Amino acid sequence: MMRSLCLVALVAGCMPETSTPNAARHVAPAVVCTSTGSGASATGGDINLSETVVTRSTPVMGMVTATVTLQNAHPTEPLEIQAFTQTGSNAWSMTASTPCDVLPCTIAPMGMILLTFNFAPMAIGELDGLMTIGSCDPDEGAAVIMLEGTGLGTTLGLSTPVNPPVSFGSGPIGTALTPQTFTVYNMPATQPLGVSIMVTNTTAPPTFTVNMAGATIPTNGTQDIVVTCTPRIAGTVTGTFIVTGMATFGDPVQFQVECTGTSGTLSVVPSTIALGDARIDNGGFRVVETVLLNTNGPPLTIAAGHPVEQPAIPHIALTPAMPQSIVMGPGSSFNVSFDPGTVEGPVSTMINLSAGSEMVSIPFSANVVRAVLDAPANVNFGSLCVGKPLPPPQELRIKSTGTATIHMAQRPELEM
């Protein structure tokens, strides 16, 4: 790694193995140093840096600065600067104060300039560089400043690519299908990433559920998320899997998911309820038919109570309440009760039965009739004398004045 190869001051040409040279900054054509000598009293100036290692960190797409003082520490000789050469990450840039904003330049004895370094990362992680300063210092020749930078941020991504929509397959309504696990990561990253997790739904209760509403993904770590589909209706339902956490890169992760609910066919016995004549007898509701519901496939879900929709006819009652589902085989049954009340004439309606996405209709009809027997209150034969002939017979008429047909079970009897 760069941060362990070169230490404080490096001779010209010492370069980290992993560095990639960039274009030199303010590089002038090669010049010949005008000063010669050696040792502490040699002519040619004496280069001195306030810092030989600059360390900075900032969020990606941000910027932070650092200032290094370059001094000519020689009391009598000027220092000639030939070149500033930067290598390594291009997240670093440098500007020099006058007179070294143009090279070559000369720094007077005991004079100084300021080197301003800007670190503006566009990527996450270590972004190191090296600034080599070529001078006419007879002792050092070149001085080196190590640039250690870290771009801060997080990266959200999906470990295993998917080809949306991701299908969970099909299964009976109300039965959970095989869950699927999706793994998201936070890498490269310099810090943990908090995320929120959800799957959009268009049904209630929800078709898609996740095993967590949020999580914190470790730095350069992963998080498994389990999604389950429980079909609520027949047919294909889609949703959107979404993970979001305001990551520096890759936010949000989202894709479409789908699953299909299957149901059986609803059957009903009998298919028609036709009562014919129904007499008004003030006896209240009485059971006139038992209806059996069944299915030839997966259970059919009933939301609540009876799966019945019917016009507002107060003379029909359905008992008892239905279970939550109709299961193939035994099925489910309920009674249809009818009270003619005081309404005469034809009565008809449709009893609509629904379960799951299936619906059947049973026609219901009855003819409400009233039975009224009309007969004389009494018959007067006059006086009867013992031993005398009977008076002539009298005709007694009994008739029905209602809407019902009256069937006589036996002959009328005469009470004296």
C-alpha positions in Angstrom: 0.0 0.0 0.0 1.1 3.5 -0.7 0.8 4.6 2.9 3.6 2.1 3.9 6.1 2.5 1.1 7.5 6.0 1.3 8.0 7.8 4.6 8.9 11.4 5.2 11.4 12.6 2.6 12.1 10.5 -0.5 14.7 10.9 -3.1 13.7 11.8 -6.6 12.3 8.8 -8.3 11.0 7.0 -5.2 7.4 6.1 -6.3 4.8 3.9 -4.7 4.4 0.6 -6.6 0.6 1.1 -6.9 0.8 4.7 -8.1 -0.2 5.7 -11.6 1.6 8.8 -12.8 -0.6 11.7 -13.8 0.4 14.7 -15.8 2.9 16.9 -14.0 1.5 20.2 -12.6 3.4 23.5 -13.6 6.2 21.5 -15.2 8.7 23.6 -17.0 11.4 22.4 -19.4 14.4 20.9 -17.6 16.8 23.6 -16.3 20.3 23.5 -15.0 20.7 24.6 -11.4 22.8 27.7 -11.2 24.0 27.0 -7.6 26.4 24.3 -6.6 27.9 23.0 -3.4 27.3 20.5 -0.6 26.8 20.4 3.1 24.9 22.8 5.4 26.8 25.8 4.1 26.6 24.8 0.4 25.0 27.2 -2.1 21.7 26.4 -3.8 19.3 26.9 -1.0 17.8 24.5 1.6 14.3 23.2 1.0 12.2 22.7 4.1 8.5 21.5 4.3 6.1 22.1 7.2 4.5 18.8 6.5 5.6 15.8 4.5 2.3 13.8 5.0 -1.1 15.3 4.3 -4.1 13.3 5.5 -7.7 14.3 4.6 -11.1 12.7 4.4 -14.4 14.0 3.1 -17.7 12.7 1.7 -17.7 11.8 -2.0 -18.3 14.9 -4.1 -17.2 17.1 -1.3 -13.9 19.0 -1.0 -11.4 19.7 1.8 -8.2 21.6 1.7 -4.7 21.5 3.4 -1.9 24.0 3.3 1.8 23.1 3.4 4.6 25.8 3.9 7.6 25.3 1.6 10.5 27.4 3.0 14.1 28.1 1.8 15.9 27.7 5.1 19.2 28.8 3.8 20.2 32.2 5.3 22.1 33.5 2.2 21.4 31.4 -0.9 18.2 31.5 -3.0 16.3 28.2 -3.7 15.4 27.3 -7.2 12.2 25.2 -7.7 12.2 23.3 -10.9 9.0 21.2 -10.9 5.9 20.1 -9.0 5.0 16.5 -10.1 1.9 14.9 -8.8 1.2 11.1 -9.2 -1.5 8.8 -7.8 -5.1 9.7 -7.4 -6.5 12.6 -9.4 -8.8 13.4 -6.4 -5.8 15.6 -5.3 -4.9 18.9 -6.8 -2.4 21.6 -5.8 -1.7 25.3 -6.4 1.4 27.2 -5.4 1.5 30.8 -4.3 3.6 33.4 -6.1 6.3 33.4 -7.3 6.0 29.6 -7.8 2.7 29.7 -9.6 4.9 29.7 -12.7 8.0 27.5 -12.9 10.9 27.5 -12.6 10.8 30.0 -9.7 13.3 31.3 -7.1 12.6 31.6 -3.4 14.8 34.2 -1.6 16.9 33.2 1.4 14.6 32.4 4.4 11.6 33.0 2.1 8.6 30.8 1.8 5.6 29.9 -0.4 2.3 28.2 0.4 1.2 25.0 -1.3 -2.6 24.5 -1.1 -3.9 21.0 -1.6 -7.5 20.3 -2.5 -9.0 16.8 -1.9 -12.2 16.3 -3.9 -13.0 12.6 -4.1 -15.4 11.1 -6.6 -15.1 7.6 -5.3 -15.3 5.8 -2.0 -12.1 4.5 -0.2 -8.4 5.3 -0.1 -7.4 7.8 -2.8 -3.7 8.5 -2.2 -1.2 10.5 -4.2 2.4 11.8 -4.1 3.7 15.3 -4.8 7.4 15.4 -5.8 9.1 18.8 -5.6 12.2 19.1 -7.8 14.6 21.8 -6.5 18.3 22.8 -6.6 18.8 22.0 -3.0 22.3 20.4 -3.1 21.5 18.1 -0.2 18.0 16.8 -1.1 17.4 17.7 -4.7 13.7 16.5 -4.5 11.3 16.6 -1.6 8.2 14.5 -1.4 4.8 15.1 0.2 2.6 12.0 0.7 -1.1 12.7 0.1 -3.4 10.3 2.0 -7.1 10.8 1.2 -10.2 8.9 2.0 -13.5 9.4 0.2 -16.4 8.8 2.6 -19.6 7.2 1.6 -21.8 4.2 1.2 -22.8 2.0 -1.8 -26.2 0.1 -1.9 -26.6 -2.8 -4.3 -28.1 -6.2 -4.8 -25.7 -9.1 -4.4 -27.5 -11.4 -6.9 -28.8 -9.7 -10.1 -32.4 -10.3 -10.8 -34.5 -10.3 -14.0 -37.7 -8.5 -13.1 -40.4 -9.3 -12.5 -39.3 -11.9 -9.9 -42.0 -14.6 -9.8 -43.0 -16.4 -6.6 -45.0 -18.9 -8.7 -48.7 -19.7 -8.0 -50.7 -21.3 -5.3 -54.1 -21.4 -3.5 -55.6 -18.2 -2.3 -54.7 -17.6 1.4 -51.7 -20.0 1.3 -48.2 -18.6 1.7 -45.9 -19.6 -1.2 -42.2 -20.4 -0.8 -40.3 -17.3 0.5 -37.5 -15.8 -1.4 -34.3 -14.2 0.0 -32.7 -11.2 -1.5 -29.3 -10.0 -0.3 -28.3 -6.3 -0.4 -24.8 -5.0 0.3 -23.1 -1.8 1.4 -19.7 -1.9 -0.4 -17.4 -0.1 -1.0 -18.2 1.9 2.1 -16.6 3.7 4.9 -19.5 3.6 7.3 -22.7 1.5 8.1 -25.8 2.2 6.1 -29.3 2.3 7.6 -32.0 1.3 5.1 -35.8 1.0 5.0 -37.4 -2.0 3.4 -40.9 -2.5 1.9 -42.9 -4.2 -0.8 -45.8 -2.2 -2.2 -49.2 -4.0 -2.1 -52.5 -3.5 -3.9 -54.5 -5.9 -1.7 -55.6 -5.9 2.0 -54.5 -7.9 3.8 -51.2 -7.5 1.9 -50.1 -10.1 -0.6 -46.4 -9.4 -0.1 -44.6 -9.2 3.3 -41.0 -8.7 4.4 -39.4 -10.0 7.5 -38.1 -6.6 8.5 -39.1 -3.0 7.9 -35.5 -1.7 8.2 -31.9 -2.7 8.9 -28.4 -1.4 9.3 -26.0 -2.9 6.8 -22.5 -3.0 8.2 -19.6 -1.3 6.5 -18.6 -3.4 3.5 -21.2 -6.0 4.7 -24.5 -7.5 3.5 -28.1 -8.0 4.8 -30.5 -10.8 3.9 -34.2 -9.9 3.4 -36.9 -12.5 3.2 -40.0 -11.8 1.1 -43.2 -13.9 1.3 -46.2 -13.9 -1.1 -49.6 -15.0 0.1 -52.1 -14.7 -2.7 -55.3 -12.9 -1.6 -57.2 -13.1 -4.9 -57.3 -15.2 -8.0 -55.0 -14.1 -10.7 -51.6 -12.4 -10.9 -50.7 -9.7 -8.4 -47.6 -7.5 -8.7 -45.7 -5.4 -6.2 -42.4 -3.4 -6.0 -39.6 -4.5 -3.7 -37.8 -1.3 -2.5 -34.7 -0.8 -0.3 -33.6 2.8 0.3 -31.1 4.4 2.6 -29.8 7.6 1.0 -26.6 5.8 0.0 -23.9 7.7 -1.9 -24.3 5.3 -4.8 -26.9 2.8 -5.9 -29.9 4.1 -4.0 -32.6 2.9 -4.2 -32.6 -0.9 -5.0 -36.0 -1.7 -6.4 -37.6 -4.3 -8.8 -41.0 -5.8 -9.5 -42.2 -9.0 -7.9 -45.3 -11.1 -8.7 -47.3 -14.1 -7.7 -50.5 -15.8 -8.8 -53.5 -17.0 -6.7 -55.5 -20.0 -7.8 -59.0 -21.0 -6.7 -61.5 -23.8 -7.4 -65.0 -23.6 -9.0 -67.9 -22.8 -6.7 -70.8 -25.2 -7.0 -74.2 -25.1 -5.4 -77.0 -27.6 -4.7 -79.9 -27.1 -5.4 -79.5 -24.7 -8.3 -83.1 -23.4 -8.1 -85.5 -22.9 -5.2 -89.1 -22.9 -6.4 -91.6 -23.2 -3.6 -94.8 -23.0 -5.6 -97.8 -22.0 -3.4 -96.9 -20.8 0.0 -99.8 -20.2 2.4 -100.0 -17.2 4.7 -100.4 -18.9 8.1 -98.7 -16.4 10.4 -96.3 -19.1 11.5 -93.2 -17.0 11.0 -90.0 -18.2 9.2 -89.7 -21.8 8.3 -86.9 -23.7 6.6 -87.8 -24.3 3.0 -84.4 -25.5 1.6 -80.8 -26.4 2.6 -78.1 -25.1 0.3 -74.8 -26.9 0.0 -71.7 -25.0 -1.3 -68.6 -26.9 -2.5 -65.5 -26.5 -4.6 -63.5 -28.8 -6.8 -60.1 -27.1 -6.1 -58.3 -25.2 -3.4 -60.3 -23.6 -0.5 -62.5 -20.6 -1.4 -62.2 -17.8 1.1 -65.3 -16.1 2.5 -64.6 -12.6 3.9 -67.2 -12.7 6.7 -70.6 -14.1 7.4 -72.7 -15.3 4.5 -71.3 -15.1 1.0 -74.7 -13.8 -0.1 -75.9 -10.8 -1.9 -79.7 -10.5 -2.5 -82.4 -7.9 -3.1 -84.0 -6.4 0.0 -86.8 -9.0 0.5 -87.5 -9.2 4.2 -89.2 -12.6 3.9 -85.9 -14.6 3.3 -83.5 -15.5 6.0 -80.2 -17.4 5.8 -78.8 -19.4 8.8 -76.4 -20.2 10.3 -73.3 -17.9 9.6 -70.8 -19.4 7.2 -67.2 -20.4 8.0 -64.2 -18.5 6.6 -63.6 -20.8 3.7 -65.3 -23.5 1.7 -63.2 -26.7 1.6 -63.5 -29.3 -1.2 -65.3 -32.5 -0.1 -67.5 -31.6 2.9 -68.3 -28.1 1.6 -70.4 -25.8 3.6 -74.2 -25.5 4.0 -76.8 -23.1 5.2 -80.6 -23.0 5.4 -83.0 -20.8 3.5 -86.0 -19.8 5.5 -89.1 -18.1 4.2 -91.9 -16.2 5.9 -94.8 -15.2 3.5 -95.9 -12.5 5.9 -99.0 -10.7 4.6 -97.9 -10.2 1.0 -99.9 -12.2 -1.5 -98.9 -13.1 -5.1 -95.7 -14.0 -6.8 -92.4 -13.4 -5.1 -89.0 -13.9 -6.9 -85.4 -12.9 -6.4 -81.9 -14.1 -7.0 -79.7 -15.3 -4.1 -76.1 -14.6 -5.2 -73.4 -16.7 -3.6 -69.7 -15.7 -3.7 -66.5 -17.2 -2.4 -63.0 -16.3 -3.5 -63.5 -14.9 -7.0 -66.3 -17.3 -7.8 -70.0 -16.5 -7.8 -73.2 -18.5 -8.5 -76.8 -17.4 -8.4 -79.9 -19.3 -7.2 -83.3 -18.2 -8.5 -85.8 -18.1 -5.7 -89.6 -18.0 -6.4 -92.8 -18.6 -4.5 -96.5 -17.9 -5.0 -97.9 -16.5 -1.7 -101.6 -17.5 -1.3 -104.3 -17.1 1.3 -106.8 -19.9 2.2 -110.3 -18.6 3.2 -113.3 -21.0 3.6 -116.7 -19.5 3.2 -119.8 -21.4 4.5 -123.2 -20.5 5.9 -123.2 -19.7 9.6 -126.4 -22.0 10.1 -129.1 -24.0 8.3 -132.7 -23.8 9.5 -134.8 -26.9 8.7 -137.9 -25.5 10.6 -139.8 -27.7 13.1 -139.4 -31.4 13.2 -142.2 -33.6 14.6 -141.7 -37.2 15.7 -143.4 -39.6 13.3 -143.8 -36.9 10.7 -141.9 -36.9 7.4 -138.6 -34.9 7.2 -138.7 -31.5 5.5 -137.2 -31.2 2.1 -133.4 -31.3 1.9 -131.5 -28.0 1.9 -128.4 -27.3 -0.1 -125.3 -26.2 1.9 -122.6 -24.5 -0.2 -119.0 -24.3 1.0 -116.5 -22.3 -1.1 -113.0 -20.8 -1.1 -112.9 -17.0 -1.4 -109.1 -16.8 -1.0 -106.2 -17.3 -3.5 -105.4 -20.8 -2.3 -107.0 -24.1 -3.5 -108.6 -25.9 -0.6 -108.5 -29.7 -0.6 -111.1 -31.4 1.6 -109.6 -34.2 3.5 -113.0 -35.7 4.5 -116.7 -35.2 4.1 -118.3 -32.5 6.2 -120.0 -33.7 9.4 -123.3 -32.5 10.7 -123.5 -31.6 14.4 -126.9 -31.4 16.0 
